[in-house]
Amino acid sequence: MLDFFGASETIVFSGAIVLMFLIGLLEAIGLGSATVDLDMNAESPLAWLGVGEVPLLIVIVAFLAAFGVIGLAGQQLLLASTGGLAPALLAVPAAVLAALPATSVVARWLGRIIPRDETTAIDPSMMVGKTATILVGRAARGSPARARAIDHFGQAHNLMVEPDNDDDIFGEGTHILLVRREGNVFRAILHDNPRFSNWTN
């Protein structure tokens, strides 16, 4: 069985499954995307895949799962019926073509059960001055955690946050105020910090 998953004809599909699980693990522990999750809207050329209905990362994970499962299943059926595997140069494009509509179906199904958080494309810097809540992880200087903030359109965005003060640590559920942005990470202070009076939502 290990020989099958590690064969040159199937390693791409096995790798897709492994990558899917790694992305899920990183997201679960809050070490995934270090940027605000601003997905494309319904006018995007990728809208037919479900981009805009669910976060882009969900679409990517759905594609990896569909590509990996379809590819491995197809090679397994071919091995059982002919005793051989299709060359990767043929199997990979075929699996991609089959995975795209499958991804669309899965993403649209998930769109019915997952709240549409990230639908409004805005400049991430516009989130400065907004309040947020730590969702996953423990935010400390040099160790950002995932937080959720609401933009001026009323849409929710996930972003990575570190305390603005070196000695502060924000645990899950902490309400904070975003005071500045440095690259892909936002600096924040406690919501009830005296400096809050200088900012408005």
GUDOLO-862561 format. One line per 4 residues: for each residue x, y, z of N, C-alpha, C, O. Coordinates in nm, 3 decimals. Layout:
! residues N
X Y Z X Y Z X Y Z X Y Z | ...;
! end
This chain:
! residues 201
0.082 -0.121 0.000 0.000 0.000 0.000 0.086 0.126 0.000 0.056 0.222 -0.071 | 0.195 0.128 0.080 0.285 0.242 0.083 0.350 0.262 -0.053 0.375 0.374 -0.096 | 0.379 0.149 -0.121 0.438 0.158 -0.254 0.343 0.229 -0.350 0.386 0.305 -0.437 | 0.213 0.203 -0.334 0.114 0.266 -0.421 0.111 0.417 -0.398 0.118 0.494 -0.493;
0.100 0.460 -0.270 0.091 0.603 -0.240 0.220 0.678 -0.272 0.218 0.798 -0.299 | 0.332 0.608 -0.269 0.460 0.673 -0.294 0.512 0.658 -0.435 0.620 0.707 -0.466 | 0.436 0.591 -0.520 0.480 0.571 -0.658 0.484 0.704 -0.733 0.411 0.797 -0.699 | 0.569 0.712 -0.833 0.582 0.837 -0.909 0.451 0.876 -0.976 0.426 0.995 -1.000;
0.367 0.777 -1.008 0.239 0.806 -1.074 0.132 0.856 -0.977 0.031 0.912 -1.020 | 0.154 0.838 -0.846 0.051 0.877 -0.748 0.101 0.977 -0.644 0.021 1.027 -0.565 | 0.230 1.007 -0.642 0.286 1.089 -0.536 0.224 1.229 -0.534 0.211 1.289 -0.427 | 0.186 1.282 -0.651 0.124 1.415 -0.656 -0.010 1.414 -0.582 -0.041 1.509 -0.510;
-0.086 1.309 -0.599 -0.217 1.300 -0.534 -0.200 1.278 -0.384 -0.273 1.337 -0.303 | -0.104 1.195 -0.347 -0.078 1.174 -0.204 -0.032 1.304 -0.140 -0.071 1.336 -0.028 | 0.052 1.379 -0.212 0.100 1.507 -0.160 -0.013 1.606 -0.141 -0.012 1.684 -0.045 | -0.112 1.606 -0.231 -0.227 1.696 -0.218 -0.306 1.666 -0.091 -0.349 1.758 -0.021;
-0.324 1.538 -0.061 -0.395 1.499 0.061 -0.317 1.543 0.184 -0.375 1.596 0.280 | -0.186 1.521 0.183 -0.103 1.562 0.297 -0.107 1.713 0.315 -0.119 1.762 0.427 | -0.098 1.788 0.204 -0.102 1.935 0.211 -0.235 1.982 0.267 -0.240 2.078 0.344 | -0.344 1.916 0.227 -0.475 1.952 0.278 -0.480 1.939 0.430 -0.530 2.028 0.499;
-0.427 1.827 0.482 -0.427 1.807 0.627 -0.335 1.906 0.698 -0.365 1.950 0.808 | -0.222 1.941 0.635 -0.131 2.038 0.695 -0.195 2.175 0.705 -0.181 2.243 0.807 | -0.266 2.216 0.601 -0.336 2.345 0.604 -0.440 2.345 0.715 -0.453 2.443 0.789 | -0.514 2.236 0.725 -0.614 2.226 0.832 -0.552 2.234 0.970 -0.605 2.299 1.060;
-0.437 2.168 0.986 -0.368 2.171 1.115 -0.319 2.311 1.148 -0.337 2.359 1.260 | -0.258 2.378 1.050 -0.208 2.514 1.074 -0.322 2.610 1.107 -0.308 2.696 1.195 | -0.434 2.596 1.038 -0.548 2.681 1.068 -0.602 2.653 1.208 -0.642 2.744 1.280 | -0.604 2.526 1.245 -0.658 2.488 1.376 -0.578 2.547 1.490 -0.634 2.580 1.595;
-0.446 2.562 1.470 -0.363 2.616 1.578 -0.330 2.764 1.556 -0.248 2.822 1.628 | -0.397 2.824 1.455 -0.384 2.967 1.436 -0.259 3.013 1.366 -0.220 3.129 1.380 | -0.193 2.924 1.290 -0.069 2.961 1.222 -0.085 2.964 1.072 0.013 2.956 0.998 | -0.209 2.975 1.027 -0.233 2.977 0.883 -0.207 3.113 0.824 -0.109 3.178 0.857;
-0.296 3.156 0.736 -0.277 3.282 0.665 -0.250 3.395 0.761 -0.325 3.415 0.857 | -0.145 3.469 0.737 -0.108 3.582 0.822 -0.158 3.712 0.765 -0.104 3.818 0.796 | -0.262 3.706 0.682 -0.318 3.827 0.626 -0.466 3.830 0.655 -0.525 3.729 0.692 | -0.526 3.948 0.637 -0.670 3.958 0.650 -0.732 3.875 0.539 -0.689 3.883 0.424;
-0.832 3.796 0.572 -0.894 3.708 0.473 -0.996 3.786 0.392 -1.114 3.789 0.427 | -0.953 3.849 0.286 -1.041 3.927 0.201 -1.062 3.851 0.070 -0.978 3.856 -0.020 | -1.173 3.782 0.060 -1.198 3.697 -0.055 -1.259 3.776 -0.170 -1.309 3.887 -0.151 | -1.254 3.717 -0.289 -1.310 3.779 -0.407 -1.461 3.769 -0.403 -1.518 3.681 -0.337;
-1.526 3.861 -0.474 -1.672 3.864 -0.470 -1.731 3.781 -0.584 -1.660 3.710 -0.655 | -1.863 3.792 -0.598 -1.934 3.709 -0.694 -1.898 3.740 -0.838 -1.927 3.659 -0.927 | -1.833 3.856 -0.866 -1.795 3.890 -1.001 -1.658 3.833 -1.038 -1.613 3.850 -1.151 | -1.592 3.769 -0.945 -1.460 3.712 -0.972 -1.470 3.604 -1.078 -1.569 3.531 -1.083;
-1.365 3.592 -1.164 -1.364 3.481 -1.262 -1.368 3.344 -1.196 -1.403 3.245 -1.260 | -1.332 3.338 -1.068 -1.332 3.211 -0.996 -1.461 3.189 -0.917 -1.471 3.095 -0.838 | -1.559 3.276 -0.938 -1.683 3.266 -0.860 -1.752 3.131 -0.881 -1.818 3.080 -0.790 | -1.738 3.074 -1.002 -1.805 2.946 -1.029 -1.749 2.834 -0.943 -1.815 2.731 -0.926;
-1.628 2.852 -0.889 -1.570 2.753 -0.800 -1.621 2.767 -0.657 -1.597 2.680 -0.573 | -1.692 2.876 -0.631 -1.741 2.899 -0.496 -1.666 3.009 -0.424 -1.697 3.041 -0.309 | -1.564 3.069 -0.491 -1.491 3.179 -0.430 -1.585 3.297 -0.415 -1.648 3.339 -0.512 | -1.595 3.349 -0.295 -1.691 3.454 -0.263 -1.807 3.401 -0.182 -1.870 3.475 -0.106;
-1.836 3.272 -0.197 -1.940 3.210 -0.116 -1.881 3.154 0.013 -1.948 3.152 0.116 | -1.758 3.109 0.006 -1.685 3.062 0.125 -1.545 3.123 0.118 -1.503 3.165 0.010 | -1.472 3.129 0.230 -1.335 3.181 0.226 -1.250 3.107 0.125 -1.266 2.987 0.104 | -1.158 3.180 0.062 -1.073 3.124 -0.042 -0.998 3.001 0.007 -0.979 2.905 -0.069;
-0.954 3.003 0.133 -0.880 2.889 0.186 -0.964 2.762 0.185 -0.912 2.653 0.164 | -1.094 2.776 0.209 -1.184 2.660 0.206 -1.191 2.603 0.065 -1.192 2.481 0.047 | -1.194 2.690 -0.035 -1.198 2.644 -0.173 -1.069 2.569 -0.207 -1.073 2.466 -0.274 | -0.955 2.621 -0.160 -0.827 2.556 -0.186 -0.824 2.417 -0.122 -0.781 2.320 -0.185;
-0.869 2.408 0.003 -0.871 2.280 0.072 -0.965 2.183 0.001 -0.934 2.065 -0.014 | -1.081 2.233 -0.043 -1.176 2.147 -0.114 -1.115 2.095 -0.244 -1.136 1.979 -0.280 | -1.041 2.181 -0.314 -0.977 2.137 -0.439 -0.871 2.031 -0.412 -0.864 1.930 -0.481 | -0.787 2.055 -0.310 -0.683 1.957 -0.277 -0.744 1.822 -0.243 -0.693 1.718 -0.285;
-0.853 1.825 -0.166 -0.919 1.700 -0.129 -0.975 1.629 -0.252 -0.954 1.509 -0.270 | -1.046 1.704 -0.336 -1.105 1.644 -0.455 -0.998 1.592 -0.550 -1.009 1.481 -0.603 | -0.894 1.672 -0.572 -0.785 1.632 -0.662 -0.716 1.506 -0.611 -0.693 1.412 -0.687 | -0.684 1.504 -0.482 -0.614 1.389 -0.425 -0.697 1.263 -0.427 -0.649 1.157 -0.466;
-0.823 1.273 -0.386 -0.909 1.155 -0.379 -0.940 1.102 -0.520 -0.933 0.981 -0.544 | -0.974 1.193 -0.613 -1.006 1.150 -0.749 -0.884 1.086 -0.815 -0.894 0.982 -0.881 | -0.768 1.149 -0.796 -0.647 1.095 -0.856 -0.611 0.957 -0.803 -0.582 0.866 -0.880 | -0.614 0.942 -0.671 -0.581 0.813 -0.611 -0.684 0.706 -0.647 -0.649 0.592 -0.676;
-0.811 0.745 -0.645 -0.916 0.648 -0.678 -0.905 0.602 -0.823 -0.920 0.484 -0.854 | -0.878 0.699 -0.911 -0.863 0.664 -1.052 -0.745 0.571 -1.076 -0.756 0.475 -1.153 | -0.634 0.599 -1.012 -0.517 0.512 -1.028 -0.541 0.375 -0.967 -0.495 0.274 -1.020 | -0.613 0.370 -0.857 -0.643 0.242 -0.794 -0.733 0.157 -0.884 -0.711 0.037 -0.898;
-0.833 0.219 -0.944 -0.922 0.147 -1.036 -0.844 0.097 -1.157 -0.865 -0.015 -1.204 | -0.755 0.181 -1.208 -0.675 0.142 -1.324 -0.581 0.027 -1.290 -0.562 -0.065 -1.369 | -0.522 0.033 -1.171 -0.432 -0.074 -1.128 -0.507 -0.206 -1.114 -0.456 -0.311 -1.152 | -0.629 -0.199 -1.057 -0.707 -0.320 -1.037 -0.753 -0.381 -1.169 -0.764 -0.503 -1.180;
-0.780 -0.297 -1.269 -0.835 -0.348 -1.395 -0.729 -0.383 -1.498 -0.749 -0.472 -1.580 | -0.615 -0.313 -1.494 -0.513 -0.336 -1.596 -0.381 -0.385 -1.539 -0.295 -0.434 -1.612 | -0.363 -0.372 -1.409 -0.237 -0.412 -1.348 -0.130 -0.306 -1.355 -0.016 -0.331 -1.314 | -0.163 -0.187 -1.407 -0.065 -0.079 -1.417 -0.125 0.055 -1.381 -0.246 0.068 -1.364;
-0.040 0.156 -1.370 -0.082 0.292 -1.336 -0.063 0.384 -1.456 0.027 0.364 -1.538 | -0.149 0.485 -1.464 -0.134 0.583 -1.572 -0.017 0.675 -1.542 0.006 0.708 -1.426 | 0.058 0.717 -1.642 0.168 0.812 -1.618 0.115 0.941 -1.556 0.003 0.984 -1.585 | 0.196 1.001 -1.471 0.154 1.124 -1.403 0.117 1.234 -1.502 0.027 1.314 -1.476;
0.187 1.239 -1.616 0.159 1.342 -1.716 0.018 1.332 -1.772 -0.037 1.431 -1.821 | -0.040 1.214 -1.766 -0.179 1.195 -1.809 -0.275 1.201 -1.692 -0.384 1.258 -1.703 | -0.236 1.142 -1.580 -0.326 1.131 -1.465 -0.351 1.266 -1.398 -0.464 1.295 -1.357 | -0.248 1.348 -1.387 -0.263 1.477 -1.317 -0.361 1.570 -1.389 -0.453 1.621 -1.325;
-0.344 1.596 -1.520 -0.442 1.683 -1.588 -0.584 1.628 -1.582 -0.680 1.704 -1.566 | -0.598 1.496 -1.595 -0.731 1.436 -1.588 -0.793 1.457 -1.450 -0.913 1.486 -1.440 | -0.713 1.443 -1.345 -0.764 1.463 -1.209 -0.800 1.610 -1.185 -0.898 1.639 -1.116 | -0.721 1.702 -1.241 -0.752 1.845 -1.227 -0.887 1.875 -1.290 -0.971 1.943 -1.230;
-0.908 1.826 -1.412 -1.034 1.851 -1.482 -1.153 1.794 -1.405 -1.260 1.856 -1.401 | -1.135 1.679 -1.344 -1.244 1.618 -1.267 -1.262 1.687 -1.132 -1.374 1.694 -1.081 | -1.152 1.739 -1.074 -1.159 1.800 -0.941 -1.225 1.937 -0.943 -1.286 1.977 -0.844 | -1.213 2.011 -1.053 -1.269 2.147 -1.058 -1.421 2.150 -1.037 -1.468 2.224 -0.951;
-1.499 2.072 -1.113 -1.644 2.073 -1.086 -1.678 2.016 -0.948 -1.773 2.060 -0.884 | -1.599 1.917 -0.903 -1.623 1.862 -0.770 -1.599 1.968 -0.663 -1.673 1.977 -0.565 | -1.496 2.049 -0.683 -1.466 2.158 -0.589 -1.581 2.257 -0.585 -1.621 2.303 -0.478 | -1.634 2.290 -0.702 -1.746 2.384 -0.709 -1.866 2.333 -0.631 -1.930 2.409 -0.558;
-1.897 2.204 -0.648 -2.012 2.146 -0.577 -1.990 2.150 -0.425 -2.079 2.189 -0.350 | -1.870 2.109 -0.382 -1.841 2.105 -0.239 -1.842 2.246 -0.180 -1.898 2.268 -0.072 | -1.779 2.343 -0.250 -1.772 2.479 -0.199 -1.911 2.542 -0.188 -1.941 2.610 -0.090 | -1.995 2.519 -0.286 -2.130 2.576 -0.281 -2.214 2.510 -0.172 -2.298 2.574 -0.110;
-2.190 2.381 -0.150 -2.259 2.315 -0.039 -2.213 2.371 0.095 -2.295 2.397 0.183 | -2.083 2.391 0.109 -2.031 2.450 0.233 -2.080 2.593 0.250 -2.102 2.639 0.363 | -2.098 2.664 0.138 -2.146 2.801 0.146 -2.283 2.813 0.209 -2.320 2.918 0.261 | -2.359 2.704 0.205 -2.493 2.707 0.265 -2.489 2.688 0.416 -2.584 2.724 0.487;
-2.377 2.632 0.466 -2.370 2.604 0.610 -2.263 2.685 0.682 -2.260 2.688 0.805 | -2.173 2.751 0.605 -2.069 2.833 0.666 -2.106 2.979 0.648 -2.136 3.020 0.535 | -2.106 3.059 0.754 -2.136 3.202 0.740 -2.038 3.268 0.644 -1.919 3.235 0.642 | -2.088 3.360 0.564 -2.003 3.431 0.470 -1.936 3.548 0.541 -1.991 3.658 0.551;
-1.816 3.521 0.591 -1.745 3.622 0.668 -1.676 3.726 0.581 -1.691 3.846 0.603 | -1.600 3.678 0.482 -1.514 3.767 0.408 -1.569 3.788 0.268 -1.540 3.710 0.177 | -1.647 3.894 0.249 -1.710 3.917 0.120 -1.676 4.055 0.064 -1.698 4.079 -0.055 | -1.625 4.144 0.144 -1.603 4.281 0.102 -1.456 4.308 0.085 -1.378 4.294 0.179;
-1.416 4.345 -0.036 -1.276 4.374 -0.061 -1.245 4.517 -0.017 -1.296 4.612 -0.076 | -1.163 4.532 0.085 -1.125 4.663 0.134 -0.974 4.666 0.155 -0.909 4.561 0.158 | -0.921 4.786 0.170 -0.781 4.802 0.204 -0.764 4.756 0.349 -0.830 4.811 0.437 | -0.677 4.658 0.376 -0.660 4.610 0.514 -0.629 4.722 0.613 -0.664 4.711 0.731;
-0.563 4.829 0.567 -0.529 4.939 0.658 -0.653 5.006 0.714 -0.647 5.072 0.818 | -0.767 4.988 0.646 -0.891 5.048 0.695 -0.940 4.980 0.822 -1.031 5.031 0.887 | -0.882 4.866 0.857 -0.923 4.798 0.980 -0.860 4.862 1.103 -0.903 4.834 1.215 | -0.760 4.948 1.084 -0.700 5.018 1.198 -0.806 5.108 1.261 -0.876 5.181 1.191;
-0.817 5.103 1.392 -0.919 5.178 1.464 -1.043 5.096 1.495 -1.133 5.143 1.563 | -1.047 4.970 1.443 -1.160 4.883 1.470 -1.131 4.795 1.592 -1.015 4.767 1.623 | -1.236 4.753 1.658 -1.221 4.658 1.768 -1.221 4.516 1.711 -1.274 4.491 1.602 | -1.162 4.425 1.785 -1.153 4.285 1.742 -1.156 4.195 1.864 -1.144 4.241 1.978;
-1.172 4.066 1.838 -1.172 3.965 1.944 -1.075 3.854 1.906 -1.078 3.803 1.794 | -0.990 3.815 2.000 -0.896 3.705 1.975 -0.976 3.576 1.963 -1.052 3.540 2.053 | -0.958 3.506 1.851 -1.031 3.381 1.827 -0.948 3.258 1.861 -0.993 3.170 1.935 | -0.826 3.253 1.807 -0.743 3.134 1.822 -0.601 3.175 1.859 -0.542 3.262 1.795;
-0.548 3.112 1.962 -0.409 3.137 1.999 -0.394 3.237 2.112 -0.492 3.282 2.172 | -0.270 3.270 2.138 -0.233 3.361 2.247 -0.139 3.465 2.188 -0.027 3.434 2.148 | -0.185 3.589 2.182 -0.109 3.694 2.116 -0.006 3.755 2.210 -0.039 3.801 2.320 | 0.119 3.754 2.167 0.228 3.818 2.239 0.320 3.879 2.135 0.311 3.844 2.017;
0.410 3.969 2.175 0.501 4.029 2.079 0.587 3.921 2.015 0.651 3.843 2.085 | 0.587 3.917 1.884 0.659 3.814 1.812 0.583 3.685 1.793 0.632 3.593 1.728 | 0.461 3.677 1.849 0.379 3.556 1.839 0.233 3.596 1.816 0.155 3.602 1.911 | 0.196 3.624 1.691 0.060 3.671 1.664 -0.045 3.562 1.682 -0.017 3.443 1.671;
-0.167 3.607 1.709 -0.281 3.517 1.721 -0.389 3.563 1.624 -0.386 3.677 1.577 | -0.481 3.476 1.595 -0.588 3.509 1.503 -0.701 3.581 1.575 -0.745 3.538 1.682 | -0.747 3.691 1.515 -0.856 3.769 1.572 -0.960 3.796 1.463 -0.933 3.779 1.344 | -1.076 3.837 1.506 -1.182 3.873 1.411 -1.229 4.014 1.439 -1.254 4.052 1.554;
-1.241 4.094 1.331 -1.286 4.232 1.341 -1.397 4.256 1.239 -1.406 4.185 1.139 | -1.479 4.356 1.264 -1.589 4.392 1.175 -1.555 4.521 1.103 -1.518 4.620 1.167 | -1.566 4.521 0.969 -1.535 4.643 0.895 -1.655 4.737 0.891 -1.760 4.707 0.949 | -1.638 4.850 0.823 -1.745 4.950 0.821 -1.864 4.909 0.734 -1.966 4.977 0.732;
-1.851 4.796 0.662 -1.963 4.741 0.587 -2.041 4.639 0.670 -2.143 4.587 0.626 | -1.990 4.611 0.791 -2.054 4.511 0.876 -2.009 4.370 0.847 -2.068 4.275 0.898 | -1.903 4.354 0.766 -1.851 4.222 0.734 -1.736 4.185 0.827 -1.660 4.272 0.871 | -1.724 4.056 0.858 -1.620 4.008 0.949 -1.495 3.969 0.872 -1.502 3.918 0.761;
-1.379 3.995 0.933 -1.250 3.960 0.873 -1.160 3.897 0.978 -1.157 3.942 1.093 | -1.088 3.793 0.938 -0.989 3.731 1.025 -0.853 3.794 0.996 -0.819 3.817 0.880 | -0.776 3.821 1.099 -0.646 3.883 1.085 -0.554 3.840 1.198 -0.599 3.790 1.301 | -0.426 3.860 1.177 -0.327 3.822 1.276 -0.288 3.945 1.357 -0.265 4.053 1.302;
-0.281 3.927 1.490 -0.264 4.040 1.582 -0.154 4.012 1.682 -0.139 3.901 1.732 | -0.077 4.117 1.712 0.019 4.115 1.822 -0.009 4.236 1.911 -0.062 4.336 1.863 | 0.024 4.228 2.040 0.007 4.345 2.127 0.098 4.458 2.082 0.209 4.436 2.035 | 0.049 4.581 2.098 0.132 4.697 2.067 0.233 4.721 2.178 0.341 4.775 2.153;
0.197 4.680 2.300 0.288 4.695 2.414 0.362 4.564 2.438 0.302 4.456 2.436 | 0.491 4.573 2.461 0.574 4.454 2.475 0.527 4.361 2.586 0.541 4.239 2.574 | 0.473 4.415 2.694 0.439 4.334 2.811 0.299 4.274 2.804 0.264 4.191 2.888 | 0.219 4.315 2.707 0.081 4.266 2.700 0.075 4.126 2.639 0.155 4.091 2.553;
-0.022 4.048 2.684 -0.053 3.917 2.628 -0.205 3.907 2.618 -0.275 3.931 2.716 | -0.255 3.871 2.501 -0.399 3.860 2.479 -0.437 3.714 2.460 -0.387 3.647 2.369 | -0.524 3.664 2.545 -0.573 3.527 2.531 -0.700 3.522 2.448 -0.754 3.626 2.409 | -0.746 3.402 2.421 -0.868 3.385 2.343 -0.986 3.452 2.413 -1.003 3.440 2.534;
-1.067 3.523 2.335 -1.183 3.594 2.388 -1.154 3.736 2.430 -1.247 3.808 2.465 | -1.028 3.778 2.428 -0.994 3.914 2.469 -1.040 4.014 2.364 -1.020 3.992 2.244 | -1.101 4.124 2.409 -1.145 4.230 2.320 -1.034 4.334 2.309 -0.983 4.383 2.410 | -0.998 4.365 2.185 -0.883 4.452 2.161 -0.919 4.562 2.062 -1.024 4.558 1.997;
-0.831 4.660 2.052 -0.845 4.770 1.957 -0.724 4.769 1.865 -0.611 4.769 1.913 | -0.747 4.769 1.735 -0.639 4.769 1.638 -0.587 4.911 1.621 -0.661 5.001 1.582 | -0.459 4.932 1.652 -0.406 5.068 1.651 -0.311 5.097 1.535 -0.291 5.213 1.500 | -0.253 4.995 1.476 -0.167 5.015 1.360 -0.141 4.882 1.290 -0.170 4.775 1.343;
-0.086 4.893 1.170 -0.059 4.773 1.090 0.086 4.774 1.046 0.137 4.875 0.998 | 0.152 4.661 1.064 0.290 4.645 1.021 0.298 4.521 0.932 0.298 4.408 0.981 | 0.305 4.544 0.802 0.304 4.431 0.709 0.172 4.358 0.716 0.066 4.417 0.695 | 0.177 4.230 0.745 0.057 4.148 0.752 0.004 4.131 0.893 -0.093 4.058 0.916;
0.066 4.198 0.989 0.027 4.184 1.129 -0.024 4.318 1.182 0.034 4.423 1.155 | -0.133 4.312 1.258 -0.188 4.431 1.322 -0.140 4.439 1.466 -0.129 4.337 1.535 | -0.111 4.559 1.512 -0.078 4.584 1.653 -0.206 4.628 1.722 -0.289 4.699 1.664 | -0.222 4.585 1.847 -0.346 4.613 1.917 -0.322 4.642 2.065 -0.218 4.606 2.121;
-0.420 4.707 2.126 -0.420 4.731 2.270 -0.551 4.677 2.326 -0.645 4.651 2.250 | -0.558 4.660 2.456 -0.682 4.617 2.518 -0.793 4.715 2.487 -0.770 4.836 2.479 | -0.912 4.665 2.471 -1.026 4.750 2.436 -1.049 4.859 2.541 -1.087 4.971 2.507 | -1.026 4.827 2.668 -1.050 4.925 2.774 -0.924 5.003 2.810 -0.921 5.072 2.912;
-0.818 4.993 2.725 -0.696 5.070 2.748 -0.729 5.220 2.741 -0.811 5.259 2.658 | -0.669 5.304 2.825 -0.696 5.448 2.821 -0.674 5.509 2.683 -0.737 5.610 2.651 | -0.587 5.450 2.602 -0.562 5.502 2.470 -0.684 5.486 2.379 -0.690 5.548 2.272 | -0.780 5.403 2.420 -0.899 5.379 2.340 -0.977 5.506 2.314 -1.044 5.518 2.211;
-0.969 5.602 2.404 -1.045 5.726 2.390 -0.999 5.807 2.270 -1.069 5.898 2.226 | -0.882 5.774 2.216 -0.830 5.847 2.101 -0.874 5.786 1.968 -0.843 5.838 1.861 | -0.949 5.673 1.977 -0.988 5.603 1.855 -1.140 5.587 1.851 -1.206 5.584 1.955 | -1.193 5.578 1.731 -1.336 5.553 1.716 -1.356 5.443 1.616 -1.274 5.423 1.527;
-1.467 5.369 1.632 -1.500 5.263 1.536 -1.583 5.318 1.423 -1.621 5.243 1.333;
! end
